[in-house]
């Protein structure tokens, strides 16, 4: 999907920078497959882009794309030099410099759980999107028993100070710094948008999203209504939200 990405760098985020091109393809396929937008004419914004691998991989397919992160990353200069339509900005994702009604597609991938004020983040997404614009909004599910950032069971259900003490007691060096929400809370936060649950589409079309193997193929035969009804138990949510 893009030119070869730079080799792994010690300054990359602790969650890694591998397979960002695969994740970018998954995001791109979801937006293009479900919305029918003409991708080559769209202006994109990647909120909380981290080291920029997803932003970089999508750049060749769209009119322009901007990556925003509160930290500046070493890879950004290399990525920007390879694509004229790609810009990175070092700024808060809760106070964006983008103009009102200026963006066709926003990516908010695994970000909401890391910001101090997720509702303000969502307000900013609504502000910068054009009417009819789309946001790919994905993040973890509070109800799923395994916390995906530290891979510990149940700790995210406990008061944070207790969870941290338990993890330290058992010798964990991982940092529990994410605050996830449940399905109904997220839908309430996103009520200003038209919300489409993208999970059924993705699970029914696994090959489009590089999901191969017996299990993925078996899940694709599940009725869409069943997948939809069980989405509140999914490890993570994937919504395509449209500005009304």
HELIX and SHEET records of a PDB file:
HELIX    1   1 UNK A   20  UNK A   35  1                                  16    
HELIX    2   2 UNK A   39  UNK A   41  5                                   3    
HELIX    3   3 UNK A   53  UNK A   59  1                                   7    
HELIX    4   4 UNK A   75  UNK A   82  1                                   8    
HELIX    5   5 UNK A  112  UNK A  114  5                                   3    
HELIX    6   6 UNK A  118  UNK A  128  1                                  11    
HELIX    7   7 UNK A  155  UNK A  157  5                                   3    
HELIX    8   8 UNK A  160  UNK A  169  1                                  10    
HELIX    9   9 UNK A  183  UNK A  189  1                                   7    
HELIX   10  10 UNK A  199  UNK A  204  1                                   6    
HELIX   11  11 UNK A  206  UNK A  209  5                                   4    
HELIX   12  12 UNK A  214  UNK A  219  1                                   6    
HELIX   13  13 UNK A  224  UNK A  229  1                                   6    
HELIX   14  14 UNK A  231  UNK A  233  5                                   3    
SHEET    1   A 7 UNK A  86  UNK A  90  0                                        
SHEET    2   A 7 UNK A  64  UNK A  69  1                                        
SHEET    3   A 7 UNK A  43  UNK A  47  1                                        
SHEET    4   A 7 UNK A 103  UNK A 109  1                                        
SHEET    5   A 7 UNK A 129  UNK A 140  1                                        
SHEET    6   A 7 UNK A 236  UNK A 243 -1                                        
SHEET    7   A 7 UNK A 193  UNK A 197 -1                                        
SHEET    1   B 2 UNK A 146  UNK A 147  0                                        
SHEET    2   B 2 UNK A 152  UNK A 153 -1                                        
END                                                                             
